């Protein structure tokens, strides 16, 4: 029998990077922030909650052997990469980049006035040396409130993005008083990441920026406490 464990990762205990043009919070060790107790969770390696000032951004830089998912919460993010892709990611959009054998890319806030907030997620792929790849898709969350919406999965099922790892990533916009259930198969592990609002999970409240590792349950029940809450759910092998 697997013991049920819920480990809360409070928002105010995350690592921080402050560079003037960039304000970032790190759920797991990243860059100069190192915490041996928070190196990742299963194949989930990075969750960075980034705010980039108007007209600023990340210059061209390399990646390899990582699945990188970007989710814009507010504002817009301009992306260009060595595969020839150029796009602007807006709220509701989700982007997946397979770094594989190696890519370079840049991320820039094209607005002259507004800050962009986006979450960047890194997932370790199931194999090294994959061919680099790119996908971007828009998900209509507003018309699908109070439902788990699959945004990325290994098979790219149900219109989701394809990731090269045994992971299913869901997003939900939950209204106060609504309750969402996620059935959990044997041997699976969950990570919940709050984007905004507040919910109840395992009789505890999670608020914006909080995360939670959930192990040993056959179902997850998330109840909305704020008028509207925005939640990510990772179902991991």
C-alpha positions in Angstrom: 0.0 0.0 0.0 1.3 3.4 -0.9 1.1 6.1 1.8 -0.8 9.2 0.8 1.4 12.2 0.9 0.6 15.9 0.1 3.6 18.2 0.3 2.8 21.9 -0.1 5.3 24.2 -1.7 4.3 27.7 -0.5 4.7 30.5 -3.0 6.8 32.6 -0.6 9.3 29.8 -0.2 10.2 29.6 -3.8 13.5 30.8 -5.2 13.7 34.3 -6.6 15.5 36.2 -9.3 15.2 40.0 -9.5 17.0 41.7 -12.4 15.0 44.9 -12.7 13.6 43.9 -16.1 12.8 40.4 -14.9 11.1 39.2 -11.7 11.0 35.4 -11.5 9.9 32.8 -9.0 11.3 29.3 -9.1 9.4 26.3 -7.7 12.6 24.2 -8.2 16.3 24.8 -8.4 17.2 27.0 -11.3 20.1 29.1 -12.3 21.8 30.6 -9.3 19.0 29.4 -7.0 19.9 26.0 -5.6 17.9 24.0 -3.1 18.8 20.3 -2.8 15.3 19.7 -1.3 13.6 21.0 -4.5 15.4 19.8 -7.6 12.2 18.8 -9.4 9.4 16.3 -9.2 9.5 13.1 -11.2 10.3 14.3 -14.8 9.1 17.8 -14.0 12.3 19.8 -13.7 11.4 23.6 -13.8 8.4 25.8 -13.1 9.4 29.4 -13.4 6.8 32.2 -12.9 8.3 35.1 -14.9 7.3 38.7 -15.2 9.2 40.6 -17.9 9.0 44.4 -18.2 7.8 46.2 -21.3 10.3 46.1 -24.2 12.6 43.7 -22.4 13.3 40.0 -22.7 15.7 37.0 -22.9 18.3 37.3 -25.7 19.2 34.4 -27.9 20.3 31.4 -25.8 20.7 27.7 -26.2 18.8 24.6 -24.9 19.1 20.9 -25.4 17.5 17.7 -24.2 14.5 19.3 -22.6 10.8 19.7 -23.3 10.0 23.4 -22.7 6.4 24.5 -22.3 5.5 28.2 -22.1 2.1 29.5 -20.9 1.3 33.2 -21.1 -1.0 34.4 -18.3 -1.0 38.2 -19.0 0.4 40.3 -21.9 2.2 38.9 -24.9 5.5 37.1 -25.5 7.4 37.1 -28.8 9.3 34.0 -29.7 12.0 33.3 -32.3 14.1 30.2 -32.7 16.8 28.5 -34.8 14.2 26.2 -36.3 12.8 29.3 -38.1 9.7 29.7 -35.9 8.5 33.2 -35.0 5.3 33.9 -33.1 3.6 35.9 -30.4 2.1 33.9 -27.5 -0.9 35.4 -25.8 -3.2 34.4 -22.9 -4.8 31.0 -23.7 -1.8 30.0 -25.9 0.5 27.2 -25.0 3.8 26.6 -26.7 5.9 23.4 -26.7 9.5 23.3 -27.8 11.6 20.1 -28.0 15.2 21.2 -27.5 16.5 17.8 -28.4 19.9 17.9 -30.1 20.0 21.6 -29.6 18.2 24.9 -30.4 18.6 28.5 -29.7 15.7 30.9 -29.1 14.8 34.3 -27.7 11.8 35.5 -25.8 10.8 39.2 -25.8 8.0 41.4 -24.5 6.9 43.4 -27.5 4.6 45.8 -25.6 5.9 49.3 -25.0 3.8 49.6 -21.9 2.6 46.3 -20.4 4.4 43.6 -18.4 4.1 40.0 -19.6 3.6 37.2 -17.1 4.3 33.7 -18.3 5.0 30.3 -16.8 7.9 28.3 -18.3 7.9 24.6 -17.6 10.8 22.2 -18.3 10.1 18.5 -18.5 12.9 15.9 -18.9 12.3 14.0 -22.1 12.1 10.2 -22.3 15.1 10.1 -24.6 18.2 12.2 -25.3 19.1 13.5 -28.8 15.6 14.0 -30.1 15.0 16.0 -33.2 14.1 19.6 -32.3 10.4 20.5 -32.7 7.9 23.2 -32.1 4.1 23.5 -31.5 1.8 26.2 -30.4 -2.0 26.0 -29.8 -4.7 28.1 -28.4 -7.1 26.6 -25.8 -10.5 28.1 -25.1 -10.6 28.0 -21.3 -13.4 30.5 -20.8 -16.0 28.3 -22.6 -14.7 25.3 -20.7 -14.8 26.6 -17.2 -14.9 24.1 -14.3 -13.4 21.4 -16.4 -9.9 20.0 -16.7 -8.6 20.9 -20.2 -5.8 18.7 -21.5 -3.1 21.0 -23.0 -0.2 18.6 -23.4 0.3 14.8 -23.4 2.6 12.1 -24.6 0.3 11.2 -27.5 -1.0 14.6 -28.2 -4.4 13.3 -27.6 -7.7 15.3 -27.6 -6.0 18.1 -29.5 -3.3 18.7 -26.9 0.3 19.4 -27.6 2.7 16.5 -27.8 5.5 16.1 -25.2 8.1 13.4 -25.4 7.5 12.1 -21.9 4.8 10.2 -20.0 3.1 13.3 -18.7 -0.4 14.8 -19.0 -0.7 18.5 -18.3 -4.2 19.9 -17.6 -5.3 23.5 -16.9 -8.6 24.5 -15.3 -10.4 27.8 -14.6 -12.5 27.0 -11.5 -15.3 29.1 -10.1 -16.1 29.4 -6.4 -18.2 26.5 -5.2 -17.2 24.2 -8.1 -15.4 21.0 -7.5 -13.2 19.2 -10.0 -12.2 15.5 -9.7 -9.2 13.9 -11.4 -9.0 10.1 -11.4 -5.4 8.9 -10.7 -4.1 5.6 -12.2 -1.9 3.3 -10.1 1.7 4.5 -9.9 1.0 8.0 -11.0 2.2 11.2 -9.2 0.6 14.6 -9.3 1.9 18.2 -9.1 -0.6 21.0 -8.7 0.5 24.6 -9.5 -1.6 27.6 -8.7 -1.5 30.4 -11.3 -4.1 32.6 -9.6 -7.0 32.5 -7.1 -7.3 29.9 -4.3 -8.6 26.3 -4.0 -9.0 23.7 -1.4 -7.0 20.5 -1.8 -6.8 17.8 0.9 -8.5 20.1 3.4 -5.8 22.7 2.9 -5.9 26.0 1.0 -3.7 26.7 -2.0 -3.3 30.3 -3.2 -1.6 32.0 -6.2 2.0 30.7 -6.6 1.6 27.7 -4.3 2.4 24.2 -5.5 1.7 20.7 -4.2 3.1 17.3 -4.8 0.4 14.6 -4.4 1.3 10.9 -4.1 -0.7 7.8 -3.3 -4.3 8.9 -4.1 -6.8 7.4 -6.5 -8.5 10.7 -7.1 -7.8 14.4 -6.6 -10.5 16.7 -5.6 -10.0 20.5 -6.1 -12.6 22.9 -4.9 -12.8 26.6 -5.9 -12.6 29.1 -3.1 -12.0 32.4 -5.0 -14.4 33.8 -7.5 -12.1 32.4 -10.2 -9.0 30.3 -9.9 -6.5 29.2 -12.6 -4.8 25.9 -11.9 -2.3 23.6 -13.6 -2.3 19.9 -12.9 0.6 17.6 -13.9 -0.1 13.8 -14.0 3.3 12.2 -14.1 4.7 8.6 -14.3 
